[in-house]
Amino acid sequence: MSTSNFVDYVKVYLRSGKGGAGSAHFLRTKKNPHGGPDGGDGGRGGHIVLRGKAQLWTLLHLKYTKHMMADDGKSGSGALRTGANGQDIYIDVPLGTVLRDAETGEVECEITQDGEERIVLQGGRGGQGNDHFKTPTRRTPRFAQPGEPRIESWKILELKVLADVGLVGFPNAGKSTLLSVITAAKPEIADYPFTTLRPNLGIVAYRDDRSFVMADIPGIIEGASEGKGLGLRFLRHIERNSILLFMVAADSPDIKKEYRILLKELKAFNPELLDKERVLAITKSDLIDDEMKQQVKKTLPRIPAVFISSHHQTGLTEL
């Protein structure tokens, strides 16, 4: 994913259309100059609709479209003619997009399937024409309903990357290198913290032509759940992953401690993340010998663990 093209957060102003007014019309013809009410109903105002689109992977197309407003419904007219409905506005978003209210922060809907549609703001209903209000004692109602008003609101669209496996680790743990070796993804790699500034996705092909999606999440540091480092901005992407692959470098002073810090940050952000399956990869294992590996194994947390080296491509099949 190009760093300039990946956008996972936008704030937009949305406004539905107001309903058209009902008509207070009366039938007037040469043969019937004093006809009864025949006012038609007003049309519905346009909805604002969120729609999932599998071909999209970023919110870039919405970055510079801050205001989206649906059309108003048309007014009714004589001869019981109903006004036209306002045209709906469809907002295409990638799968994994969450819609929040900008003021309360409350999640209003999530789009996870291609073609899924959710009405975000309802268009106002059209008003009823005077024909609806005639009764045996009120044969000439000279009034009709106005249409319902439009709804306007600021909303936040957040993209949570959909992937089977999420890579979790401190900066420089070797996440991007692993992704570049076992997938066709080409993330930026360098020997300094926070090389990865955007989530990277790669497809891992394995036995019997099957595959799964792996996501390289920008590095977590202690205090990330409180906004330190790259902070909360990318922790939300981990919520969408089925399995969490924790990655700690073999030359770390205390592998178990690093793992616990990562676990603590995830728990502080969302305790439900601890319910996901976990695997531990000890990266850069080419830096230690077999004797050291045996000593390290005795200190590892009690989850499935694999020693790997992306550069030497060892342990990757087992992983």
Secondary structure as a PSIPRED ss2 file (coil, helix, strand):
# PSIPRED VFORMAT (PSIPRED V4.0)

   1 M C   1.000  0.000  0.000
   2 S C   1.000  0.000  0.000
   3 T C   1.000  0.000  0.000
   4 S C   1.000  0.000  0.000
   5 N C   1.000  0.000  0.000
   6 F C   1.000  0.000  0.000
   7 V C   1.000  0.000  0.000
   8 D C   1.000  0.000  0.000
   9 Y E   0.000  0.000  1.000
  10 V E   0.000  0.000  1.000
  11 K E   0.000  0.000  1.000
  12 V E   0.000  0.000  1.000
  13 Y E   0.000  0.000  1.000
  14 L E   0.000  0.000  1.000
  15 R E   0.000  0.000  1.000
  16 S C   1.000  0.000  0.000
  17 G C   1.000  0.000  0.000
  18 K C   1.000  0.000  0.000
  19 G C   1.000  0.000  0.000
  20 G C   1.000  0.000  0.000
  21 A C   1.000  0.000  0.000
  22 G C   1.000  0.000  0.000
  23 S C   1.000  0.000  0.000
  24 A C   1.000  0.000  0.000
  25 H C   1.000  0.000  0.000
  26 F E   0.000  0.000  1.000
  27 L C   1.000  0.000  0.000
  28 R C   1.000  0.000  0.000
  29 T C   1.000  0.000  0.000
  30 K C   1.000  0.000  0.000
  31 K C   1.000  0.000  0.000
  32 N C   1.000  0.000  0.000
  33 P C   1.000  0.000  0.000
  34 H C   1.000  0.000  0.000
  35 G C   1.000  0.000  0.000
  36 G C   1.000  0.000  0.000
  37 P E   0.000  0.000  1.000
  38 D C   1.000  0.000  0.000
  39 G C   1.000  0.000  0.000
  40 G C   1.000  0.000  0.000
  41 D C   1.000  0.000  0.000
  42 G C   1.000  0.000  0.000
  43 G C   1.000  0.000  0.000
  44 R C   1.000  0.000  0.000
  45 G C   1.000  0.000  0.000
  46 G C   1.000  0.000  0.000
  47 H C   1.000  0.000  0.000
  48 I E   0.000  0.000  1.000
  49 V E   0.000  0.000  1.000
  50 L E   0.000  0.000  1.000
  51 R E   0.000  0.000  1.000
  52 G E   0.000  0.000  1.000
  53 K C   1.000  0.000  0.000
  54 A C   1.000  0.000  0.000
  55 Q C   1.000  0.000  0.000
  56 L C   1.000  0.000  0.000
  57 W C   1.000  0.000  0.000
  58 T C   1.000  0.000  0.000
  59 L C   1.000  0.000  0.000
  60 L H   0.000  1.000  0.000
  61 H H   0.000  1.000  0.000
  62 L H   0.000  1.000  0.000
  63 K C   1.000  0.000  0.000
  64 Y C   1.000  0.000  0.000
  65 T C   1.000  0.000  0.000
  66 K C   1.000  0.000  0.000
  67 H E   0.000  0.000  1.000
  68 M E   0.000  0.000  1.000
  69 M E   0.000  0.000  1.000
  70 A C   1.000  0.000  0.000
  71 D C   1.000  0.000  0.000
  72 D C   1.000  0.000  0.000
  73 G C   1.000  0.000  0.000
  74 K C   1.000  0.000  0.000
  75 S C   1.000  0.000  0.000
  76 G C   1.000  0.000  0.000
  77 S E   0.000  0.000  1.000
  78 G C   1.000  0.000  0.000
  79 A C   1.000  0.000  0.000
  80 L C   1.000  0.000  0.000
  81 R E   0.000  0.000  1.000
  82 T C   1.000  0.000  0.000
  83 G C   1.000  0.000  0.000
  84 A C   1.000  0.000  0.000
  85 N C   1.000  0.000  0.000
  86 G C   1.000  0.000  0.000
  87 Q C   1.000  0.000  0.000
  88 D C   1.000  0.000  0.000
  89 I E   0.000  0.000  1.000
  90 Y E   0.000  0.000  1.000
  91 I E   0.000  0.000  1.000
  92 D E   0.000  0.000  1.000
  93 V E   0.000  0.000  1.000
  94 P C   1.000  0.000  0.000
  95 L C   1.000  0.000  0.000
  96 G C   1.000  0.000  0.000
  97 T E   0.000  0.000  1.000
  98 V E   0.000  0.000  1.000
  99 L E   0.000  0.000  1.000
 100 R E   0.000  0.000  1.000
 101 D E   0.000  0.000  1.000
 102 A C   1.000  0.000  0.000
 103 E C   1.000  0.000  0.000
 104 T C   1.000  0.000  0.000
 105 G C   1.000  0.000  0.000
 106 E C   1.000  0.000  0.000
 107 V E   0.000  0.000  1.000
 108 E E   0.000  0.000  1.000
 109 C E   0.000  0.000  1.000
 110 E E   0.000  0.000  1.000
 111 I E   0.000  0.000  1.000
 112 T C   1.000  0.000  0.000
 113 Q C   1.000  0.000  0.000
 114 D C   1.000  0.000  0.000
 115 G C   1.000  0.000  0.000
 116 E C   1.000  0.000  0.000
 117 E E   0.000  0.000  1.000
 118 R E   0.000  0.000  1.000
 119 I E   0.000  0.000  1.000
 120 V E   0.000  0.000  1.000
 121 L E   0.000  0.000  1.000
 122 Q C   1.000  0.000  0.000
 123 G C   1.000  0.000  0.000
 124 G C   1.000  0.000  0.000
 125 R C   1.000  0.000  0.000
 126 G C   1.000  0.000  0.000
 127 G C   1.000  0.000  0.000
 128 Q C   1.000  0.000  0.000
 129 G C   1.000  0.000  0.000
 130 N H   0.000  1.000  0.000
 131 D H   0.000  1.000  0.000
 132 H H   0.000  1.000  0.000
 133 F H   0.000  1.000  0.000
 134 K C   1.000  0.000  0.000
 135 T C   1.000  0.000  0.000
 136 P C   1.000  0.000  0.000
 137 T C   1.000  0.000  0.000
 138 R C   1.000  0.000  0.000
 139 R C   1.000  0.000  0.000
 140 T C   1.000  0.000  0.000
 141 P C   1.000  0.000  0.000
 142 R C   1.000  0.000  0.000
 143 F C   1.000  0.000  0.000
 144 A C   1.000  0.000  0.000
 145 Q C   1.000  0.000  0.000
 146 P C   1.000  0.000  0.000
 147 G C   1.000  0.000  0.000
 148 E C   1.000  0.000  0.000
 149 P C   1.000  0.000  0.000
 150 R C   1.000  0.000  0.000
 151 I C   1.000  0.000  0.000
 152 E E   0.000  0.000  1.000
 153 S E   0.000  0.000  1.000
 154 W E   0.000  0.000  1.000
 155 K E   0.000  0.000  1.000
 156 I E   0.000  0.000  1.000
 157 L E   0.000  0.000  1.000
 158 E E   0.000  0.000  1.000
 159 L E   0.000  0.000  1.000
 160 K C   1.000  0.000  0.000
 161 V C   1.000  0.000  0.000
 162 L C   1.000  0.000  0.000
 163 A C   1.000  0.000  0.000
 164 D C   1.000  0.000  0.000
 165 V E   0.000  0.000  1.000
 166 G E   0.000  0.000  1.000
 167 L E   0.000  0.000  1.000
 168 V E   0.000  0.000  1.000
 169 G E   0.000  0.000  1.000
 170 F C   1.000  0.000  0.000
 171 P C   1.000  0.000  0.000
 172 N C   1.000  0.000  0.000
 173 A C   1.000  0.000  0.000
 174 G C   1.000  0.000  0.000
 175 K H   0.000  1.000  0.000
 176 S H   0.000  1.000  0.000
 177 T H   0.000  1.000  0.000
 178 L H   0.000  1.000  0.000
 179 L H   0.000  1.000  0.000
 180 S H   0.000  1.000  0.000
 181 V H   0.000  1.000  0.000
 182 I H   0.000  1.000  0.000
 183 T C   1.000  0.000  0.000
 184 A C   1.000  0.000  0.000
 185 A C   1.000  0.000  0.000
 186 K C   1.000  0.000  0.000
 187 P C   1.000  0.000  0.000
 188 E C   1.000  0.000  0.000
 189 I C   1.000  0.000  0.000
 190 A C   1.000  0.000  0.000
 191 D C   1.000  0.000  0.000
 192 Y C   1.000  0.000  0.000
 193 P C   1.000  0.000  0.000
 194 F C   1.000  0.000  0.000
 195 T C   1.000  0.000  0.000
 196 T C   1.000  0.000  0.000
 197 L C   1.000  0.000  0.000
 198 R C   1.000  0.000  0.000
 199 P C   1.000  0.000  0.000
 200 N E   0.000  0.000  1.000
 201 L E   0.000  0.000  1.000
 202 G E   0.000  0.000  1.000
 203 I E   0.000  0.000  1.000
 204 V E   0.000  0.000  1.000
 205 A E   0.000  0.000  1.000
 206 Y E   0.000  0.000  1.000
 207 R H   0.000  1.000  0.000
 208 D H   0.000  1.000  0.000
 209 D H   0.000  1.000  0.000
 210 R E   0.000  0.000  1.000
 211 S E   0.000  0.000  1.000
 212 F E   0.000  0.000  1.000
 213 V E   0.000  0.000  1.000
 214 M E   0.000  0.000  1.000
 215 A E   0.000  0.000  1.000
 216 D E   0.000  0.000  1.000
 217 I C   1.000  0.000  0.000
 218 P C   1.000  0.000  0.000
 219 G C   1.000  0.000  0.000
 220 I C   1.000  0.000  0.000
 221 I C   1.000  0.000  0.000
 222 E C   1.000  0.000  0.000
 223 G C   1.000  0.000  0.000
 224 A H   0.000  1.000  0.000
 225 S H   0.000  1.000  0.000
 226 E H   0.000  1.000  0.000
 227 G C   1.000  0.000  0.000
 228 K C   1.000  0.000  0.000
 229 G C   1.000  0.000  0.000
 230 L C   1.000  0.000  0.000
 231 G C   1.000  0.000  0.000
 232 L H   0.000  1.000  0.000
 233 R H   0.000  1.000  0.000
 234 F H   0.000  1.000  0.000
 235 L H   0.000  1.000  0.000
 236 R H   0.000  1.000  0.000
 237 H H   0.000  1.000  0.000
 238 I H   0.000  1.000  0.000
 239 E C   1.000  0.000  0.000
 240 R C   1.000  0.000  0.000
 241 N C   1.000  0.000  0.000
 242 S C   1.000  0.000  0.000
 243 I E   0.000  0.000  1.000
 244 L E   0.000  0.000  1.000
 245 L E   0.000  0.000  1.000
 246 F E   0.000  0.000  1.000
 247 M E   0.000  0.000  1.000
 248 V E   0.000  0.000  1.000
 249 A E   0.000  0.000  1.000
 250 A C   1.000  0.000  0.000
 251 D C   1.000  0.000  0.000
 252 S C   1.000  0.000  0.000
 253 P C   1.000  0.000  0.000
 254 D C   1.000  0.000  0.000
 255 I H   0.000  1.000  0.000
 256 K H   0.000  1.000  0.000
 257 K H   0.000  1.000  0.000
 258 E H   0.000  1.000  0.000
 259 Y H   0.000  1.000  0.000
 260 R H   0.000  1.000  0.000
 261 I H   0.000  1.000  0.000
 262 L H   0.000  1.000  0.000
 263 L H   0.000  1.000  0.000
 264 K H   0.000  1.000  0.000
 265 E H   0.000  1.000  0.000
 266 L H   0.000  1.000  0.000
 267 K H   0.000  1.000  0.000
 268 A H   0.000  1.000  0.000
 269 F H   0.000  1.000  0.000
 270 N C   1.000  0.000  0.000
 271 P H   0.000  1.000  0.000
 272 E H   0.000  1.000  0.000
 273 L H   0.000  1.000  0.000
 274 L H   0.000  1.000  0.000
 275 D H   0.000  1.000  0.000
 276 K C   1.000  0.000  0.000
 277 E E   0.000  0.000  1.000
 278 R E   0.000  0.000  1.000
 279 V E   0.000  0.000  1.000
 280 L E   0.000  0.000  1.000
 281 A E   0.000  0.000  1.000
 282 I E   0.000  0.000  1.000
 283 T E   0.000  0.000  1.000
 284 K C   1.000  0.000  0.000
 285 S H   0.000  1.000  0.000
 286 D H   0.000  1.000  0.000
 287 L H   0.000  1.000  0.000
 288 I C   1.000  0.000  0.000
 289 D C   1.000  0.000  0.000
 290 D H   0.000  1.000  0.000
 291 E H   0.000  1.000  0.000
 292 M H   0.000  1.000  0.000
 293 K H   0.000  1.000  0.000
 294 Q H   0.000  1.000  0.000
 295 Q H   0.000  1.000  0.000
 296 V H   0.000  1.000  0.000
 297 K H   0.000  1.000  0.000
 298 K C   1.000  0.000  0.000
 299 T C   1.000  0.000  0.000
 300 L C   1.000  0.000  0.000
 301 P C   1.000  0.000  0.000
 302 R C   1.000  0.000  0.000
 303 I C   1.000  0.000  0.000
 304 P C   1.000  0.000  0.000
 305 A E   0.000  0.000  1.000
 306 V E   0.000  0.000  1.000
 307 F E   0.000  0.000  1.000
 308 I C   1.000  0.000  0.000
 309 S E   0.000  0.000  1.000
 310 S C   1.000  0.000  0.000
 311 H C   1.000  0.000  0.000
 312 H C   1.000  0.000  0.000
 313 Q C   1.000  0.000  0.000
 314 T E   0.000  0.000  1.000
 315 G C   1.000  0.000  0.000
 316 L C   1.000  0.000  0.000
 317 T C   1.000  0.000  0.000
 318 E C   1.000  0.000  0.000
 319 L C   1.000  0.000  0.000
